[in-house]
Amino acid sequence: MKKMLKGICAVFLVLVSLLTLSNAVEAATGYVNVDAVRACDIDGTSSAIYVERGTDCEIEVEFTGYVTPDSISEKEPKLKDLKMKAWIGGYEYDDIEDVTSMFDVEDGVTYKKYLTLSLPEDMDASTDYTLHVEIYNKDYTNDVFEQTLRVKESRHSLSIQDVIVRPGSTVEAGRPLFVTARLENMGDRKEEDIQVNVEIPELGVSVRDYIDELSSNEDSDAREDNEDEEDSASSDEIYLKIPENTMSGAYELIVRVVYDRGHQEVSEKQTIYVVGKTPVVEEGKALVNIDSTSKTGNQGELVSYKVMIANINGAKHVYTIETAGADLFADVSVQPAFVGVDKGNVGESLVNLKVKEDATEGTHQFTIKVKADDVIVAEKTLTLDVNENGASEKTKKALAIGFGVLVVLLVILALVLAFNKMRGSDEDRESYY
């Protein structure tokens, strides 16, 4: 028995030795030494680095690897599958971080890695933050750099919070368009005589308005002294008239805000779709029909329009189908995008609209253009009524409630009938006796 136990122990020791040997062959220990760091355009470290919110902080780290293999390893020593990460803690609304892709570090080799942190415009400018840089993998972590960042607001900085367009992103030619810009002062100085320009360059339409003043959103003392002062405000509704001769299509609406005596500018762009004149169409090449010019779809749903093209010309043509305006509220695909049709025949294609999850509820207009040899042979204006996803859920809930009420009523009716039947039986027995 003792001999057997000794044998088992010997086998166990051999297995442990082999496992240790296997790990030793693969093992490589080491570290990285940081040679230089440049953060936010400043070399080295200090008590604090000044940075402005709304800007990018570029980080450059130079480091050298020091890796020692196990004494019995014959492989090239290397730290594997490392990443470098830079991050700033303490911001309320999101993580501020950047991470490199994986890399290996060899002994005695110097490397440089680059990261970028975008500082949000609404960071609290009354407190300090800490910038952290670390190198790590699943077995190894090295906090290579820490630096205090003193985040401050810019001297002059306006932000466009929102652009509101009425009656919506689609407007008819010859009709008015009303635009309102909502602004916020993110700088540390009051801004006065702020110019708000709204223009559609392609149509030659441009109108301007002014906001008298905006206080700094950090200047709380000034606002306490004068409650009428605000750090955000909306412009008056700016009136734009779309020319009556405007061709149907998508156009770029630009809102430009000029401030700081004309030295600073910020802009925002939106796409609007104008339902206007139809381009000249070459007659006699095709007859185009759509299965329906008006359909309904839910957010996130796929809606298809069948386009039928009859070639009445004397030769075979390859027709292409394009859309305009639909990409404002849906992802568009055409299958097939090219349709070859002989004379006297009919070809078909599907225009598929995948309604966006954030598409505005209501009626949207767009056009389908059919071309032959780059010449428009037909143009159709179509509509899609978008419903919110919640509508179908409400319907299901209402049906479920109705079904439950119906079940309760049926149970009550069954109980009443049973009670009446029992009562009738008792009366028959009394009359018998």
C-alpha positions in Angstrom: 0.0 0.0 0.0 2.8 2.4 0.9 4.6 1.6 -2.3 1.4 2.4 -4.2 1.0 5.8 -2.5 4.7 6.6 -3.2 4.1 5.8 -6.8 1.0 8.1 -7.0 2.9 10.9 -5.4 5.8 10.5 -7.8 3.5 10.7 -10.8 1.8 13.7 -9.3 5.1 15.5 -8.9 6.1 14.7 -12.4 2.8 16.2 -13.8 3.3 19.3 -11.7 6.9 19.7 -13.0 5.7 19.3 -16.6 2.9 21.9 -16.1 5.4 24.3 -14.5 7.8 23.7 -17.3 5.1 24.3 -19.9 4.1 27.6 -18.3 7.8 28.7 -18.0 8.4 28.1 -21.6 5.5 30.4 -22.5 6.1 33.0 -19.8 7.6 36.4 -20.3 7.6 39.0 -17.6 8.2 42.7 -18.0 6.9 46.3 -17.9 6.9 49.5 -19.9 8.7 52.6 -18.9 7.2 55.9 -20.0 9.8 58.2 -21.5 7.6 61.2 -22.4 4.0 62.4 -22.4 2.5 65.3 -24.3 -1.1 66.1 -23.2 -3.2 68.9 -24.6 -0.2 70.4 -26.5 1.8 70.6 -23.2 5.0 68.5 -22.5 5.6 66.8 -19.2 3.6 67.3 -16.1 2.7 70.2 -13.9 0.2 70.9 -11.1 -2.5 71.4 -13.6 -3.0 71.9 -17.4 -5.4 74.5 -18.7 -7.9 73.3 -21.4 -11.0 74.7 -22.9 -14.2 72.7 -23.0 -15.6 72.0 -26.5 -12.0 71.3 -27.8 -10.0 68.2 -28.4 -7.1 67.1 -26.1 -4.5 65.2 -28.1 -2.3 62.8 -26.1 1.0 61.4 -27.2 2.8 58.8 -25.1 6.4 57.6 -25.8 7.4 54.4 -23.9 10.0 51.6 -24.0 9.4 48.0 -23.3 11.5 46.0 -20.8 10.7 42.3 -21.1 12.6 39.4 -19.5 11.9 35.8 -20.6 11.9 32.9 -18.2 15.4 31.4 -17.9 14.4 28.3 -19.7 12.5 30.0 -22.4 13.9 30.0 -25.9 11.2 32.3 -27.4 11.5 36.0 -28.1 10.4 37.9 -25.0 7.3 40.0 -25.6 4.4 41.5 -23.7 1.3 40.7 -25.8 -2.2 42.0 -26.5 -1.7 45.3 -24.8 -4.0 48.4 -25.1 -3.5 52.0 -24.1 -6.5 53.9 -22.7 -7.0 57.6 -21.8 -10.0 58.7 -19.8 -11.4 61.5 -17.8 -13.8 60.8 -14.9 -16.5 63.0 -13.4 -18.4 64.1 -16.4 -22.1 63.7 -15.7 -23.6 62.6 -19.1 -21.1 60.3 -20.8 -17.7 58.6 -20.7 -14.8 60.6 -22.0 -12.3 58.1 -23.2 -10.2 56.8 -26.1 -8.6 53.4 -26.5 -6.0 52.1 -29.0 -6.1 48.9 -30.8 -4.1 45.9 -29.5 -0.3 45.9 -29.8 2.7 43.9 -28.5 5.8 45.3 -26.8 9.3 43.9 -27.3 12.3 44.3 -25.1 14.3 47.4 -25.7 12.0 48.8 -28.3 10.6 52.4 -28.0 7.0 53.1 -29.1 4.6 56.0 -29.6 0.8 55.9 -29.2 -1.7 58.6 -29.8 -5.1 59.2 -28.3 -7.7 62.0 -28.5 -10.3 63.1 -26.0 -13.1 65.3 -27.1 -14.1 67.6 -24.2 -17.9 68.3 -24.3 -19.1 71.9 -24.4 -21.2 71.5 -21.3 -18.5 70.2 -18.9 -18.6 71.9 -15.5 -16.0 74.7 -15.7 -16.0 75.3 -11.9 -14.0 72.1 -11.0 -10.8 70.2 -11.9 -10.7 66.8 -13.6 -8.1 64.1 -13.7 -6.7 62.7 -16.9 -5.7 59.0 -16.6 -3.6 57.1 -19.1 -3.0 53.3 -18.6 -1.6 50.4 -20.4 -3.1 47.0 -19.8 -4.0 43.5 -20.9 -5.9 40.7 -19.2 -2.9 40.0 -16.9 -1.2 43.3 -16.6 -2.1 46.9 -15.7 0.1 50.0 -15.5 -1.2 53.5 -14.7 1.4 55.3 -16.8 0.2 58.9 -16.4 -2.1 61.1 -14.4 -2.6 64.8 -14.8 -5.0 67.4 -13.4 -7.0 69.3 -16.1 -8.3 72.7 -15.3 -11.3 72.9 -17.6 -12.6 76.4 -18.4 -15.1 77.9 -20.8 -13.9 79.7 -23.9 -14.0 83.5 -23.8 -16.6 83.5 -26.6 -18.6 80.5 -27.5 -22.2 80.2 -28.7 -23.9 76.8 -29.4 -26.9 76.1 -31.6 -29.1 73.9 -29.4 -31.9 73.4 -32.0 -33.3 74.5 -35.3 -37.1 74.4 -35.6 -38.7 74.4 -39.1 -42.4 74.9 -39.7 -44.5 73.4 -41.2 -41.8 70.7 -41.5 -39.0 69.3 -43.6 -41.4 69.3 -46.7 -42.8 72.5 -48.2 -44.5 73.4 -51.4 -43.0 75.9 -53.8 -44.5 79.3 -53.4 -45.3 78.7 -49.7 -43.6 80.1 -46.6 -41.1 78.4 -44.4 -40.6 79.5 -40.8 -37.3 78.9 -39.0 -36.5 79.4 -35.3 -32.9 79.0 -33.9 -32.4 78.2 -30.2 -29.0 79.4 -28.9 -27.0 79.0 -25.7 -24.0 81.0 -24.6 -21.3 78.5 -23.5 -18.6 81.2 -23.1 -17.6 83.3 -20.1 -18.6 86.7 -21.7 -21.9 88.2 -22.4 -22.7 88.3 -26.2 -24.6 91.2 -27.7 -26.2 91.9 -31.1 -26.1 88.2 -32.2 -26.9 87.9 -35.9 -28.9 84.8 -37.0 -28.8 84.2 -40.8 -31.1 81.6 -42.5 -30.4 80.8 -46.1 -31.0 78.3 -48.9 -28.1 79.1 -51.2 -29.3 77.0 -54.1 -32.5 79.0 -54.3 -30.9 82.4 -53.6 -33.0 82.9 -50.4 -31.5 84.6 -47.3 -33.0 86.3 -44.3 -31.4 87.6 -41.1 -32.6 88.3 -37.5 -30.9 89.5 -34.3 -30.9 88.4 -30.6 -30.1 91.4 -28.4 -27.9 89.6 -25.8 -27.1 86.4 -24.1 -25.4 86.1 -20.7 -22.7 83.6 -19.9 -24.1 80.3 -18.5 -21.4 80.4 -15.8 -22.1 84.0 -14.8 -24.7 83.1 -12.1 -24.0 86.3 -10.0 -24.9 88.5 -12.9 -28.2 86.7 -13.5 -29.1 87.0 -9.8 -28.6 90.8 -10.0 -30.7 91.0 -13.2 -33.3 88.2 -13.5 -34.2 89.3 -17.0 -30.8 88.1 -18.3 -30.8 84.7 -19.9 -28.0 82.4 -21.1 -30.2 80.8 -23.8 -32.9 82.2 -26.1 -34.7 81.6 -29.4 -34.7 83.9 -32.3 -38.0 85.2 -33.7 -39.6 83.1 -36.4 -37.6 83.9 -39.5 -39.8 84.0 -42.6 -38.6 82.4 -45.8 -40.7 82.2 -49.0 -39.8 79.4 -51.4 -39.9 80.7 -55.0 -42.9 79.5 -57.0 -40.7 78.3 -59.9 -38.6 76.0 -57.6 -38.0 72.5 -59.0 -39.0 69.6 -56.9 -36.0 68.2 -54.9 -33.9 68.3 -51.8 -32.2 71.6 -50.8 -29.8 72.5 -48.0 -31.0 75.0 -45.3 -28.2 76.7 -43.5 -28.5 78.6 -40.1 -25.4 80.7 -39.5 -24.9 82.6 -36.2 -22.4 85.5 -36.2 -21.2 87.0 -32.9 -18.3 88.6 -31.0 -18.5 91.7 -33.4 -18.4 89.4 -36.4 -15.2 87.5 -35.4 -16.9 84.2 -34.5 -19.4 82.1 -36.4 -21.2 78.8 -35.8 -23.6 77.0 -38.2 -26.1 74.2 -38.5 -27.4 72.5 -41.7 -30.7 70.8 -42.4 -32.2 69.3 -45.5 -35.6 70.3 -46.7 -37.7 68.9 -49.6 -39.5 71.2 -51.9 -42.6 69.9 -53.9 -42.5 72.2 -56.9 -42.3 72.2 -60.7 -41.7 69.0 -62.5 -38.6 69.0 -64.8 -39.3 68.7 -68.5 -40.1 65.2 -69.4 -39.3 63.6 -72.8 -42.6 62.3 -74.1 -43.2 59.0 -75.8 -40.6 56.8 -74.0 -42.6 55.1 -71.3 -45.8 55.0 -69.3 -45.2 54.7 -65.5 -47.7 53.5 -62.9 -47.4 53.1 -59.1 -49.5 50.5 -57.3 -50.4 53.2 -54.7 -49.4 56.9 -54.4 -50.2 56.9 -50.6 -49.3 54.3 -48.0 -49.1 54.0 -44.2 -46.3 52.5 -42.2 -45.0 52.3 -38.6 -41.6 53.5 -37.4 -39.1 50.7 -38.1 -41.4 49.1 -40.7 -40.6 48.3 -44.3 -43.0 49.8 -46.9 -42.8 49.0 -50.6 -44.1 50.8 -53.7 -44.4 48.8 -56.9 -43.3 50.8 -60.0 -44.5 49.4 -63.4 -42.9 50.8 -66.6 -44.4 50.2 -70.0 -42.1 50.8 -72.9 -44.0 52.4 -75.8 -40.9 53.6 -77.7 -39.5 51.8 -80.7 -36.4 50.4 -79.0 -35.4 48.6 -75.9 -34.5 50.9 -73.0 -32.8 50.4 -69.6 -34.7 52.4 -67.0 -33.3 53.7 -63.7 -35.4 54.6 -60.7 -34.3 57.4 -58.2 -36.0 58.9 -55.2 -35.8 62.4 -53.7 -36.8 63.4 -50.3 -37.5 59.9 -48.9 -34.1 59.7 -47.1 -35.3 62.3 -44.7 -37.5 59.8 -42.9 -36.5 56.4 -44.3 -33.7 54.2 -45.6 -34.3 53.7 -49.3 -33.4 50.8 -51.6 -34.6 50.0 -55.1 -34.8 46.4 -56.4 -33.8 46.1 -59.1 -32.2 49.5 -59.6 -32.0 49.0 -63.4 -34.9 47.6 -65.5 -34.5 46.6 -69.1 -37.8 46.7 -71.1 -38.3 45.8 -74.7 -40.9 47.7 -76.8 -44.4 46.8 -75.9 -43.4 45.1 -72.7 -43.7 46.1 -69.0 -41.0 46.0 -66.4 -41.4 46.2 -62.6 -39.3 47.4 -59.7 -39.8 47.9 -56.0 -39.0 51.0 -54.1 -38.5 49.9 -50.5 -38.7 52.4 -47.6 -37.4 51.2 -44.2 -39.0 53.9 -42.0 -36.5 55.3 -39.5 -37.1 54.6 -35.8 -37.0 58.4 -35.1 -39.1 59.4 -38.1 -41.7 62.1 -37.3 -45.2 60.9 -37.0 -47.4 62.3 -39.8 -47.5 62.6 -43.6 -44.3 62.7 -45.6 -43.9 63.5 -49.3 -41.2 62.3 -51.7 -40.8 61.8 -55.4 -39.9 58.9 -57.7 -38.1 59.7 -60.9 -37.9 57.2 -63.8 -35.1 57.8 -66.3 -34.2 56.3 -69.7 -30.7 57.1 -71.0 -30.3 59.8 -68.3 -33.5 61.6 -69.4 -36.4 61.8 -67.0 -39.5 60.1 -68.6 -41.7 60.3 -65.5 -41.9 61.8 -62.1 -44.4 60.9 -59.4 -45.1 62.5 -56.0 -46.0 60.0 -53.3 -46.9 60.2 -49.6 -46.2 58.0 -46.6 -48.2 58.4 -43.4 -45.9 57.4 -40.5 -47.4 56.0 -37.3 -45.6 55.7 -34.0 -44.8 52.1 -32.8 -46.8 52.8 -29.7 -50.0 52.9 -31.7 -50.1 49.2 -32.4 -49.2 48.4 -28.8 -52.1 50.5 -27.5 -54.4 48.7 -29.9 -53.2 45.3 -28.6 -53.6 46.5 -25.0 -57.1 47.8 -25.7 -58.1 44.5 -27.3 -56.7 42.6 -24.4 -58.7 44.7 -21.9 -61.8 44.3 -24.0 -61.4 40.5 -24.1 -61.0 40.4 -20.4 -64.2 42.4 -19.9 -66.0 40.1 -22.2 -64.8 37.0 -20.2 -66.0 38.6 -17.0 -69.4 39.3 -18.5 -69.8 35.8 -19.8 -68.9 34.4 -16.3 -71.5 36.6 -14.7 -74.1 35.6 -17.2 -73.3 31.9 -16.6 -73.7 32.4 -12.9 -77.1 34.2 -13.3 -78.4 31.4 -15.5 -77.2 28.7 -13.1 -78.8 30.6 -10.2 -82.1 30.9 -12.1 -82.1 27.3 -13.0 -81.6 26.2 -9.4 -84.3 28.6 -8.2 -86.8 27.1 -10.7 -86.0 23.6 -9.6 -86.7 24.6 -5.9 -90.1 26.1 -6.9 -91.1 23.0 -8.8 -90.4 20.8 -5.8 -92.4 23.1 -3.5 -95.4 23.0 -5.8 -95.2 19.2 -6.0 -95.5 18.8 -2.2 
